[in-house]
Amino acid sequence: MRITEQLSIFAALFLFTANAFADIGFSGSAYNETSLINNDGTVKYGNRSSLHLKAESLTQGVKLVSELEFYTMYGYLSSESSEISKLMKDGQFYVDRLYMRIPVHKIDIIIGKQRIAWGSSFIFRPTDNFNKPNPLSLSGRKEGVNALLAKAFTGGLSSVEFVLAPPDAFEQIGGTLKYGKLGMRLSTNYLKTDTSVSYQYNGYKKSHMLGLDIKGDLKLGYHIETAYTYIIDDSIDNYIQSVLGLDYSFLGKFILLGEYLYNGHGLKSEGKLPADNFSLLDDFGYRHYLYSRITYQPDIFIGANIFTLWNMIDRSLIISPGIIYSFFQNTELQIYSQIFLGGNTDEYSSKRLGADQIYYLKLIVRF
């Protein structure tokens, strides 16, 4: 599909949203990201541009929200095949969010492609499985999921949520809802501590999950997130995933954050993992991980941070330093990199991921 056709569909969807509701609010962002990948002395160039538009009805009752994204990619980001390269250069768009919010008394009903975010951890999210985040996502956005969500407010800061997410590929699994996902979460706040208990069923993997999420502040911020997964298939063992996170701010300029993950279904000792791609690190193959981040924000215009993700079994490591500079209130420049360290077959090794270092220059404008 040519870029003119893509933009025509893009505009038509927005016009439909605008005509459906008289009062409508528009917002969005655009960015251009240039990257250089260094792999064993060979440097490759890549470029990625994106336009994200959001339209939301401003009515007090039923609300319609649509978020559409148009993007192009060049260089190594689109070089898997000539077909993909041509497709990315012509440009693509997709519906990032498109849902309707219907308030009924003290219940919010949301139907459509939406963001469902459970859990309080930053990198490791064992209870967040409807549209699981990618810890190294280049876009920085959590993908939407087609679902029906009902959230009832039970008083104060307490609520109960029910979610039903049908399978994405009906033609592959016979089109029955038993292969979808469903879940329920109870949340409350007591003694300044947020606590949630959740249950999820994954029909495709035939598994049940019980989750607990606690977040509070005792002079030191903390969060605990744990999930027990029961597999119906007897050939696969049940397992526990648990996260302990701590954060601390000081001098008004520094924030320290750390998270430890115990991954019950991960490898206990070093093993050979299949080749992967640096942009698709959305799972953790080993038993123990440690994430840390330090952020320095001397004023509202400039900030710096560095994070590390360490596999404690094979000792491979990702280091990512970065600087953010805000030209104006809605415009910022980001300079950052990802550095991969480890043996040839380690999880975060340059040999396995196909990159020694990646450097990024990203300009973002929000409106």
C-alpha positions in Angstrom: 0.0 0.0 0.0 1.5 3.4 -1.0 2.1 6.2 1.5 -0.8 8.3 0.0 -3.2 5.4 0.5 -2.0 4.9 4.1 -2.5 8.5 4.9 -5.9 8.6 3.3 -7.0 5.7 5.6 -5.3 7.5 8.5 -7.3 10.7 7.8 -10.6 8.9 7.2 -10.4 7.2 10.7 -9.8 10.6 12.3 -12.7 12.2 10.4 -15.0 9.4 11.5 -14.0 10.0 15.1 -14.5 13.8 14.8 -17.9 13.4 13.2 -19.1 10.8 15.8 -18.7 13.3 18.6 -19.2 17.1 18.5 -16.7 17.9 21.2 -13.4 16.3 20.5 -9.8 16.9 21.8 -6.7 16.2 19.7 -3.2 15.5 20.9 -0.2 13.5 19.8 3.5 13.3 19.2 6.1 12.9 16.5 9.6 11.7 16.6 12.6 11.0 14.4 15.2 8.5 15.6 18.6 7.9 14.0 20.6 4.9 15.2 23.9 3.3 14.5 24.6 -0.4 15.3 28.1 -1.6 15.8 28.5 -5.3 15.2 32.1 -6.7 15.3 33.5 -3.5 13.7 30.8 -3.2 11.1 28.6 -0.1 11.5 25.0 0.0 10.1 22.7 2.9 9.9 19.0 3.0 10.7 16.2 5.6 10.9 12.7 5.4 12.3 10.1 8.1 12.1 6.6 8.1 13.7 3.5 10.3 14.0 1.1 9.4 16.8 -2.3 11.1 16.9 -4.9 10.8 19.6 -8.6 11.9 19.4 -10.8 11.8 22.4 -14.4 12.9 22.9 -14.9 15.5 25.6 -18.4 14.5 26.6 -19.3 13.6 30.2 -21.0 10.3 29.3 -19.9 7.8 26.7 -16.3 8.5 25.4 -14.7 7.4 22.2 -10.9 7.3 22.1 -8.7 6.6 19.1 -4.9 6.6 18.8 -3.3 6.0 15.4 0.3 5.7 14.5 2.0 6.2 11.2 5.7 5.2 10.9 8.5 4.5 8.5 11.8 2.7 8.9 15.0 2.6 6.9 18.4 0.9 7.0 19.1 -2.1 9.1 15.7 -1.7 10.8 14.0 -2.8 7.6 16.6 -4.9 5.9 15.4 -8.4 6.7 14.2 -8.8 3.2 13.6 -6.6 0.1 9.8 -6.9 0.6 10.0 -5.6 4.2 12.4 -2.9 3.1 10.1 -1.6 0.5 7.1 -1.9 2.8 8.8 0.1 5.6 9.9 2.9 3.2 6.4 3.3 1.8 5.2 3.7 5.4 2.8 1.8 7.6 0.1 2.8 10.0 -1.7 0.8 12.7 -4.5 1.4 15.2 -2.7 1.7 18.5 -5.9 2.3 20.6 -9.5 2.4 19.6 -12.0 1.9 22.3 -15.3 3.2 23.8 -15.7 4.0 27.5 -19.3 3.6 28.8 -20.0 4.7 32.4 -22.8 2.9 34.1 -23.4 4.1 37.7 -20.1 3.3 39.4 -18.9 1.0 36.7 -16.7 1.9 33.7 -17.1 -0.4 30.7 -14.4 -0.2 28.1 -14.7 -2.0 24.8 -12.0 -2.1 22.1 -8.3 -2.1 21.6 -6.9 -0.7 24.9 -4.0 -0.6 27.3 -4.3 -3.0 30.3 -1.5 -2.4 32.8 -1.4 -4.5 35.9 1.5 -4.6 38.4 3.8 -1.9 39.8 7.2 -3.1 38.7 9.2 -1.2 36.1 11.0 -3.8 34.0 9.8 -7.2 35.4 6.0 -7.5 35.3 4.9 -11.1 36.3 1.2 -10.1 36.8 1.0 -8.0 33.6 0.2 -10.6 30.9 -2.6 -9.2 28.7 -0.3 -7.0 26.6 3.1 -7.7 28.2 5.6 -4.8 27.9 8.9 -5.1 26.1 11.7 -4.0 28.5 13.8 -2.7 25.5 11.0 -1.4 23.3 12.3 1.2 20.8 9.0 2.9 20.7 8.6 3.0 24.5 4.9 2.3 24.2 2.9 -0.6 25.6 0.9 -2.3 22.8 -2.9 -2.3 23.0 -5.0 -5.4 23.3 -8.5 -6.1 22.0 -10.6 -6.6 25.2 -13.7 -6.0 27.2 -13.0 -4.5 30.6 -15.4 -3.6 33.4 -14.1 -1.7 36.4 -16.3 -1.1 39.4 -15.4 1.4 42.1 -16.3 -0.1 45.5 -15.7 3.0 47.6 -12.7 5.1 48.6 -9.6 3.9 46.7 -10.9 0.3 46.2 -12.0 -1.2 42.9 -12.6 -4.5 41.1 -11.8 -5.2 37.5 -13.0 -7.9 35.1 -11.2 -8.4 31.7 -12.0 -10.7 28.7 -9.6 -10.7 25.8 -10.5 -12.9 22.8 -7.8 -14.6 20.8 -6.1 -12.5 18.1 -6.0 -15.2 15.4 -9.4 -16.7 15.1 -8.7 -18.5 11.9 -5.8 -20.5 13.5 -7.6 -21.7 16.5 -11.2 -22.2 15.4 -12.6 -18.9 16.6 -13.6 -20.0 20.1 -13.3 -17.8 23.2 -11.8 -20.7 25.2 -8.4 -19.8 23.7 -8.6 -16.2 24.9 -7.6 -14.6 28.2 -9.7 -13.5 31.1 -8.9 -12.1 34.5 -10.1 -10.3 37.6 -8.3 -7.9 40.0 -9.2 -6.6 43.4 -7.4 -3.4 44.4 -7.4 -1.3 47.6 -5.3 1.2 49.6 -4.8 0.6 53.3 -2.3 2.5 55.5 -0.9 4.3 52.4 -0.1 0.9 50.8 -1.6 -0.1 47.4 -2.5 -3.8 47.4 -3.9 -5.8 44.5 -4.9 -9.5 44.2 -5.4 -10.9 40.7 -6.4 -14.0 38.8 -5.8 -14.7 35.1 -6.6 -17.6 32.8 -4.7 -18.0 29.5 -6.6 -20.3 27.2 -3.9 -20.6 24.6 -1.3 -21.7 27.1 -3.9 -23.5 29.2 -2.7 -21.9 32.5 -4.1 -20.2 35.6 -2.2 -17.4 37.4 -2.7 -16.0 40.9 -1.0 -12.7 41.5 -0.2 -10.3 44.4 1.0 -6.8 44.0 2.0 -4.4 46.9 3.4 -0.9 46.7 4.2 1.4 49.6 6.6 3.9 51.1 8.5 3.5 54.4 11.1 6.3 53.9 12.2 4.1 51.1 9.8 3.3 48.3 9.2 -0.4 47.7 7.1 -2.7 45.6 6.5 -6.5 45.7 5.0 -8.3 42.8 4.6 -12.1 42.7 2.7 -14.6 40.5 2.0 -18.3 40.8 1.3 -20.0 37.4 -0.4 -23.3 37.3 -0.1 -25.2 34.0 -2.9 -27.6 33.1 -0.5 -29.6 30.9 1.2 -32.2 33.2 4.4 -32.2 31.1 5.2 -28.6 32.2 6.0 -27.7 35.8 4.1 -24.9 37.7 6.3 -22.0 38.7 6.6 -18.7 40.7 7.8 -15.3 39.5 8.6 -12.7 42.1 9.9 -9.2 42.0 11.3 -7.0 44.9 11.9 -3.4 44.0 13.3 -0.4 46.0 13.5 3.2 45.1 15.0 6.2 46.9 15.3 9.9 46.0 17.8 12.3 47.6 19.1 15.9 47.3 16.1 16.7 45.1 18.0 15.7 42.0 18.8 11.9 42.2 16.6 8.8 42.0 17.9 5.3 42.7 15.9 2.3 41.6 16.6 -1.4 41.8 14.6 -4.6 41.0 15.4 -8.2 41.6 13.5 -10.9 39.7 13.2 -14.6 40.7 12.0 -16.4 37.5 10.8 -19.8 38.5 10.6 -21.2 34.9 14.0 -19.9 33.9 17.2 -21.9 33.5 19.1 -22.6 36.8 22.5 -22.9 35.1 24.2 -21.7 32.0 22.7 -23.1 28.7 22.7 -22.3 25.0 19.8 -20.0 24.0 18.7 -19.6 20.3 19.8 -16.5 18.4 17.6 -13.4 19.1 17.2 -9.8 18.0 18.0 -6.8 20.3 14.7 -5.2 19.8 12.7 -8.3 20.8 13.9 -8.9 24.3 10.5 -9.4 25.8 11.2 -12.5 27.9 13.7 -13.7 30.4 15.3 -17.1 29.9 17.1 -17.6 33.2 16.3 -17.8 37.0 17.8 -14.6 38.5 18.0 -11.0 37.2 18.9 -7.7 38.6 17.9 -4.3 37.2 19.2 -0.9 38.4 18.8 2.7 37.4 20.1 6.0 38.6 18.6 9.3 37.3 20.0 12.7 37.7 17.8 15.7 37.1 19.5 19.0 38.0 16.8 21.2 36.4 13.7 21.0 34.2 15.7 21.2 31.0 18.4 18.5 31.2 18.6 15.0 32.8 20.8 12.0 32.6 20.3 8.3 33.5 22.0 5.0 33.3 20.3 1.5 33.7 21.8 -1.9 33.8 20.1 -5.3 33.3 22.2 -8.2 34.6 21.6 -11.9 34.1 22.9 -13.3 37.4 23.4 -16.8 36.1 25.5 -16.4 32.9 26.6 -12.9 34.1 25.8 -11.2 30.8 24.9 -7.5 31.0 23.1 -4.7 29.2 24.3 -1.1 30.0 22.2 1.8 28.7 23.3 5.4 29.5 21.4 8.4 28.2 20.9 12.2 28.3 17.6 14.1 27.8 17.5 17.8 26.9 14.3 19.8 26.7 14.4 22.7 24.2 10.9 23.7 25.0 8.1 22.4 27.2 7.0 20.0 24.4 10.3 19.3 22.6 13.1 17.1 23.8 16.3 15.5 22.4 17.4 12.1 23.7 20.9 10.7 23.2 21.4 7.2 24.5 22.9 3.8 23.8 22.6 0.1 24.5 25.8 -1.9 25.2 25.7 -5.7 25.3 28.3 -7.7 27.3 28.7 -11.5 27.7 30.1 -14.7 26.3 29.2 -16.0 22.8 26.1 -17.9 23.9 25.1 -15.8 26.9 21.6 -14.2 26.9 22.8 -10.6 26.4 26.0 -11.3 24.4 26.8 -9.3 21.3 27.2 -12.6 19.3 23.7 -13.8 20.2 22.0 -10.5 19.7 23.9 -9.4 16.6 25.1 -6.1 18.1 28.0 -4.9 20.3 26.6 -1.4 20.8 23.7 0.6 19.5 23.6 4.4 19.6 20.5 6.6 19.3 19.7 10.2 18.6 16.0 10.9 19.0 14.0 14.1 18.6 10.5 14.2 20.1 7.8 16.8 19.7 4.5 16.6 21.6 1.4 18.6 20.8 
